[in-house]
């Protein structure tokens, strides 16, 4: 992939394991609202569409606003306490920066919470641009977020690689016309990802340099 100049990363499930924080904040909101707790796998499988969409299937519509508020109030502290980078992320980014790639984030997570993660995990220095779906009309799998980032750097789809962890990432990448690598550390199973026929599927994010070399 010698023609790649811009690499766009999803955040949760791709670079960051924030699932313990999400699960704790989710069940905190459920408990406060009087709804039953959910198991970790159920919550994990619902992740990826933003926090309001995460909660919506489990509550009545009239309770949505308060549930989101409870979740977010708890999540500010939970993210800092329970989130971590996947192994090899810092080494990966150091290599990519040395090679001159532009690096961006495209996340369905709200901007405020994305920046809590990025600052806490000390990876801000690696990114040329961070864009989250709450700044746009559409969320992934719509390709708008990827197109907007490419426009930011005046890059063409053929010069861009997108790295995510979910079916919706594979769909967004395909719709944007960019090569997409999916890592199996997120919310979607390998079988689900395989059906979307991304450019490559890898087990861990630290395998990415092999594809680029």
C-alpha positions as MATLAB code, in Angstrom:
seq = 'XXXXXXXXXXXXXXXXXXXXXXXXXXXXXXXXXXXXXXXXXXXXXXXXXXXXXXXXXXXXXXXXXXXXXXXXXXXXXXXXXXXXXXXXXXXXXXXXXXXXXXXXXXXXXXXXXXXXXXXXXXXXXXXXXXXXXXXXXXXXXXXXXXXXXXXXXXXXXXXXXXXXXXXXXXXXXXXXXXXXXXXXXXXXXXXXXXXXXXXXXXXXXXXXXXXXX';
ca = [
       0.000    0.000    0.000;
       2.730    2.425   -1.006;
       0.174    4.939   -2.259;
      -1.403    5.352    1.210;
      -0.852    8.830    2.664;
      -3.733    9.125    5.155;
      -4.742    6.523    7.746;
      -8.060    7.002    9.540;
      -8.741    5.029   12.725;
     -11.892    4.235   14.599;
     -11.366    4.662   18.360;
     -13.322    2.208   20.533;
     -12.564   -1.437   19.885;
      -9.811   -0.511   17.434;
      -7.274    1.516   19.412;
      -8.880    1.615   22.844;
     -10.485   -1.014   25.045;
     -13.152    1.068   26.765;
     -15.628   -1.782   27.147;
     -15.254   -2.096   30.951;
     -16.048    1.633   31.297;
     -19.002    1.397   28.912;
     -20.439   -1.621   30.734;
     -20.149    0.031   34.147;
     -21.734    3.297   32.946;
     -24.490    1.452   31.109;
     -25.519   -0.608   34.124;
     -25.237    2.426   36.403;
     -27.815    4.200   34.244;
     -30.026    1.108   34.153;
     -29.912    0.761   37.924;
     -30.698    4.427   38.537;
     -33.631    4.256   36.100;
     -35.008    1.040   37.578;
     -34.263   -1.106   34.544;
     -32.588   -4.548   34.699;
     -28.834   -4.804   34.338;
     -27.472   -6.358   31.161;
     -24.594   -8.777   30.810;
     -21.292   -7.669   29.358;
     -21.717   -9.444   26.019;
     -25.157   -7.907   25.399;
     -23.803   -4.414   26.062;
     -20.664   -5.020   24.001;
     -22.730   -6.125   21.029;
     -24.769   -2.909   21.207;
     -21.727   -0.610   21.161;
     -20.700    1.431   18.143;
     -23.659    3.664   17.316;
     -23.127    6.404   19.925;
     -24.281    6.420   23.540;
     -27.924    7.413   22.939;
     -28.326    4.540   20.485;
     -26.555    2.212   22.916;
     -29.179    2.823   25.599;
     -32.292    3.181   23.432;
     -33.151   -0.517   22.917;
     -33.191   -1.172   26.654;
     -35.407    1.659   27.919;
     -38.720    3.328   27.213;
     -38.507    6.345   24.915;
     -39.768    8.681   27.650;
     -36.719    7.825   29.753;
     -34.126    8.317   27.016;
     -32.995   11.826   27.890;
     -32.472   11.097   31.590;
     -30.783    7.762   30.892;
     -28.278    9.404   28.549;
     -27.577   12.105   31.134;
     -26.967    9.516   33.863;
     -24.746    7.493   31.563;
     -22.641   10.476   30.531;
     -22.232   11.814   34.073;
     -20.917    8.435   35.195;
     -18.878    7.860   32.052;
     -16.558   10.856   32.463;
     -14.890    9.221   35.453;
     -15.339    5.625   34.279;
     -13.433    6.265   31.051;
     -10.381    7.494   32.923;
     -10.493    4.656   35.431;
     -11.266    1.655   33.249;
     -10.026    2.312   29.686;
      -6.702    1.224   28.198;
      -4.925    1.137   24.864;
      -4.694   -2.154   23.050;
      -1.155   -3.590   23.043;
       1.169   -2.038   20.501;
      -0.761    1.187   19.823;
       1.987    3.593   20.881;
       4.633    1.703   18.942;
       2.359    1.600   15.892;
       1.757    5.337   15.931;
       5.430    6.134   16.455;
       6.238    4.132   13.337;
       3.462    5.729   11.301;
       4.503    9.264   12.277;
       8.141    8.565   11.391;
       7.025    7.398    7.962;
       5.071   10.628    7.433;
       1.494    9.386    7.351;
      -1.341   11.739    8.206;
      -3.329   10.144   11.039;
      -6.953   10.862   11.908;
      -9.759    9.505   14.088;
     -13.314    8.884   12.878;
     -15.553    7.887   15.783;
     -19.266    7.561   16.488;
     -18.440    8.318   20.138;
     -19.391   11.909   21.130;
     -16.556   14.424   20.775;
     -16.305   15.277   24.481;
     -15.781   11.661   25.491;
     -13.433   10.885   22.620;
     -11.166   13.674   23.830;
     -11.331   12.401   27.422;
      -9.963    9.087   26.139;
      -7.369   10.610   23.833;
      -5.962   12.936   26.487;
      -6.034   10.398   29.307;
      -4.275    7.757   27.217;
      -1.735   10.343   25.999;
      -2.177    9.738   22.278;
      -3.211   13.260   21.232;
       0.275   13.957   19.840;
      -0.194   11.332   17.151;
      -3.342   12.715   15.535;
      -3.550   15.339   12.825;
      -7.336   15.460   13.083;
     -10.144   14.014   15.217;
     -13.733   13.995   13.955;
     -16.745   12.521   15.734;
     -20.218   11.848   14.430;
     -21.953   14.348   16.729;
     -20.405   17.063   14.537;
     -22.061   15.638   11.422;
     -25.510   14.870   10.093;
     -24.838   11.149    9.689;
     -23.073    8.480   11.744;
     -21.217    5.454   10.445;
     -22.002    3.312    8.461;
     -22.750    6.435    6.423;
     -19.460    7.451    4.746;
     -19.793   11.179    5.535;
     -17.239   11.147    8.358;
     -14.580    9.532    6.147;
     -15.307   11.827    3.221;
     -15.044   14.866    5.478;
     -11.643   13.777    6.773;
     -10.360   13.114    3.267;
     -11.549   16.570    2.221;
      -9.707   18.056    5.201;
      -6.407   16.747    3.841;
      -7.301   16.937    0.131;
      -6.805   13.185   -0.103;
      -8.365   10.792   -2.576;
      -9.927    7.440   -1.560;
      -6.994    5.643   -3.197;
      -4.594    7.493   -0.885;
      -6.583    6.612    2.238;
      -6.791    3.595    4.530;
      -9.505    3.183    7.168;
      -9.017    0.924   10.186;
     -11.991   -0.118   12.316;
     -13.401   -3.018   14.287;
     -17.076   -3.358   13.339;
     -19.376   -4.256   10.491;
     -20.413   -0.605   10.318;
     -16.771    0.391    9.818;
     -16.424   -2.026    6.909;
     -19.632   -0.652    5.423;
     -18.566    2.970    5.873;
     -15.198    2.288    4.277;
     -16.732    0.549    1.293;
     -19.257    3.339    0.757;
     -16.466    5.924    0.934;
     -14.444    3.941   -1.605;
     -11.441    3.443    0.693;
      -9.533    0.297    1.538;
     -10.637   -0.861    4.966;
      -8.861   -3.039    7.499;
     -10.964   -4.516   10.290;
      -9.423   -5.703   13.549;
     -11.304   -8.373   15.502;
     -10.952   -6.752   18.933;
     -14.307   -4.965   18.837;
     -18.041   -5.549   18.850;
     -18.470   -7.567   15.659;
     -17.585  -11.224   15.172;
     -15.122  -12.341   12.538;
     -17.943  -14.093   10.666;
     -19.987  -10.884   10.555;
     -16.980   -8.875    9.402;
     -16.060  -11.409    6.738;
     -19.481  -11.026    5.092;
     -18.674   -7.351    4.421;
     -15.488   -8.283    2.498;
     -13.125   -5.600    3.824;
      -9.655   -5.231    2.316;
      -8.109   -7.177    5.215;
      -9.067   -8.646    8.596;
      -6.442   -8.729   11.364;
      -6.481  -10.040   14.931;
      -4.619   -7.164   16.584;
      -3.901   -3.549   15.713;
      -0.150   -4.139   16.014;
      -0.355   -6.298   12.877;
      -1.078   -3.247   10.732;
       2.539   -2.361    9.797;
       2.853   -5.712    8.004;
       0.088   -4.638    5.621;
       1.679   -1.264    5.001;
       5.173   -2.532    4.278;
];
